[in-house]
Amino acid sequence: MHSCLLISELILHIIGFIADDGTSGGYRCLKNTRDLARLARTCKAIMEPALDVLWKTQHSLSPLVMCLPSDLWEKDAVNAIYFTRDVTPKDWDWMQRYSHRIHRISHPKMFSLPKLDEAVLRAIFTPAIFSALFPCLHTIDYSVISVASSTIPLLNNLLSPRLTSVSFALPRDSAYDAVYSLFDAIPRKAGMMQSLRIDSFVYSSQLEVRFAEKDLPDLRDLLLSYNVRVSSQSLHHLASLRYLQQLNLRLPTDLDDACLALSAQRALFPALQHLKINAHTLPQCTALLACISSPNLEGVSFSYDIQAPSSVLTAFLSQVHKTSNTAPSFRTVSLRHNLQLNSSSDPPFIFAPPTFAPLLSCHALRTIKLVHLGTLDLDDAFMGRAARAWSNLEELKMCSLAWSESHRTTLGSVRELAKWCRKLRKLHMAFDGTAVPEVDADASGGGLLKLGSKSESGSESETGYASTSLEVLNVRDSQIEDPEEVAKFLSEIAPGLKAIHVEGCSETWKMWRAVESCLEDARKSLTS
């Protein structure tokens, strides 16, 4: 063996060329597992570090169980592994050769692998055995292991101070006693947890998780399903956590707005970066937003049940403006009304341009989503001002209720957004496309026919539409009369357009498909 292989850093670099555990993405999914396994068999110097990387992140426990002696397990008719005899201490020692290397059990779940019989899970998750098998485990997504209601109580046995990230899903037929026992055990047994996610498919919305004072002091991410609630007292405790960066939950229906406003007098949510809230009323959202003292807030997403009139919406947007002034990294605002049987597009739920005036002062915003608030009674003049105000915009979604009156915005609004918002990639709005406006002569980039053309200096035009980033356009139910003219217009203002989505009737859909066909024909003629 060459002496250079005695240098651990060099071995890790060699392994790194072969394996990629996906740590840069949302999922930590190991690639090139077969090559890495072959590398582990080359020599003893490489075997141990290669096996550490190979087993570090698992997306199923089946490979681990299949490392046990072949006389211990078999697969049944439904491709589930079961034990054929009692497990001996020597068997557990054999499994520990690999299990002690596992740090994470996470998504993506490996559906192609066999499942584990419930009796196998119960054997592995015996507290003393589990603790010995997985001394390095700090992250577990229990839905990767099982989603059966009968195995949910086993998660109690897995909780320990070593766990920093726990995620699980409650199936529809979950037993309430088992669920609440698990909720109570989380802060008690896993007090050092930094990330907690609870998904729930239980029909009832009465599930409530409680956090007492001093619970989970190191919590950074909390994501709770729509039908898992927190109490008002728990919310106030969460607001005081020093490290909480991401919060996703439903506010208590009986949350006292005055209490929230009073809480705003002291610094709450000092480290928050991302907030996603489902509330009963919009004033609750406004009051909660006013409580946030974090200078690192990057984005908020609110949805609410009770439809709000113009004055309430303006108050919320005014608070958004205040927040953007105190948080330099604030880039995203999303607001959605949860449709109800009595949702209306009539007064007082018709919103004129003055309602959105505070939002025009938020020049750093990159994502704006206003969905189903009522009727957004906006015109081209307002959209022109908005386009100039939101020059950093990357995504815009402005959707009135589907049964609102005809649209006052036209293709001219799309033109202004493409002209002034050069980073805009996604646009989702309805408009009147029956009249096709002219393209500004001083800003035209030549569309598909001149796409990529160079100026005399050799660089692409900095003033033309060819520099726009618009790729996805959702036109909803926008009406048009001449697909060819619309296609020509779009090719001029958005030469990089890749997809057009439609949410209207079949006739509207056919007209916009004709626009896409014209654009595709133009691209083919350009490349031929």
Disulfide bonds with the S-S distance in Angstrom:
none
